[in-house]
Amino acid sequence: MADHRWYLYMLRCHGAPGAPFYVGVTTDIGRRVAEHSEGPRGARYTRARRPVSLAASWGPFDKVTAHRLEHRMKRLTRAEKVRALDLTADALVALLLCCHGTDA
């Protein structure tokens, strides 16, 4: 059975100028946000930019699709990420997988 419980998420990093975003994938958004916010298991990028808050999440997706979306989302400009905040999961998939090439 395929795992369809992967989520793409975007955090807003408040501890840095311009409130940059961090993009990742997980199977448990609440746990992962807590790790980024408090624990030693958060990404090095977010540990230096705390506090962080959940800006948006999309899914569920299968693992391959989630990682492909993460890769494409990380390549967007900050302005494009801000526009993506209001997209549904289907619209985000259409934008990232149809309009930003086919590399994974």
C-alpha positions in Angstrom: 0.0 0.0 0.0 1.4 3.4 -1.0 2.0 6.0 1.8 -0.3 8.9 1.1 0.2 10.8 4.4 3.1 13.1 3.5 2.6 16.9 3.8 4.4 19.8 2.4 4.7 22.7 4.8 6.0 26.2 4.9 7.3 27.9 8.1 7.7 31.6 8.6 11.0 32.3 10.4 10.4 35.4 12.6 13.9 35.6 14.1 15.5 37.0 10.9 15.1 40.1 8.8 12.4 39.9 6.1 10.7 36.9 7.8 12.1 34.2 5.5 10.3 31.0 4.8 11.5 27.4 5.4 9.9 24.6 3.3 9.9 20.9 4.3 7.9 17.7 4.2 6.7 15.5 7.0 4.2 12.9 8.0 3.3 14.8 11.2 3.1 18.6 10.9 2.5 19.3 14.6 5.5 17.3 15.6 7.8 18.7 12.9 6.8 22.4 13.7 7.5 21.7 17.4 11.0 20.2 16.5 11.7 23.3 14.4 10.5 25.6 17.2 12.1 24.0 20.3 14.0 20.8 19.8 17.5 20.0 18.6 16.0 18.0 15.7 14.8 21.1 13.8 16.7 22.1 10.7 19.9 24.1 11.2 18.4 26.9 9.1 15.4 27.3 11.5 17.4 26.9 14.7 19.2 30.1 13.8 15.9 31.9 12.9 13.5 31.1 15.8 10.8 31.6 16.6 9.0 29.9 13.7 5.3 29.5 12.9 3.4 27.4 10.4 2.6 29.6 7.5 0.8 26.9 5.4 0.6 23.2 4.7 -0.7 21.1 1.8 -1.5 17.5 1.4 -1.7 14.7 1.9 0.6 13.4 -0.9 2.5 10.2 -1.5 6.1 10.4 -0.5 7.6 10.9 -4.0 5.2 13.8 -4.8 5.8 15.5 -1.5 9.5 15.5 -2.0 9.2 16.6 -5.6 7.0 19.5 -4.5 9.4 20.4 -1.7 12.3 20.6 -4.2 10.3 22.9 -6.6 8.9 25.1 -3.8 12.4 25.7 -2.5 13.4 27.1 -5.9 10.6 29.8 -5.8 11.4 33.3 -4.9 10.0 34.8 -1.7 7.3 36.6 -3.6 6.2 33.4 -5.3 6.1 31.6 -1.9 3.9 34.4 -0.5 1.5 34.0 -3.4 1.5 30.2 -2.9 0.2 30.6 0.7 -3.3 31.0 -0.6 -3.3 28.0 -3.0 -5.1 24.8 -2.5 -3.1 21.6 -2.7 -4.4 20.9 -6.2 -3.5 24.4 -7.4 0.0 24.1 -5.8 0.6 20.8 -7.6 -0.6 22.3 -10.9 1.7 25.3 -10.4 4.8 23.4 -9.3 4.6 20.2 -11.3 3.2 21.7 -14.5 4.9 25.1 -14.8 8.3 24.7 -13.2 9.9 21.9 -15.3 10.0 18.2 -14.9 13.3 17.7 -12.9 12.9 16.1 -9.5 
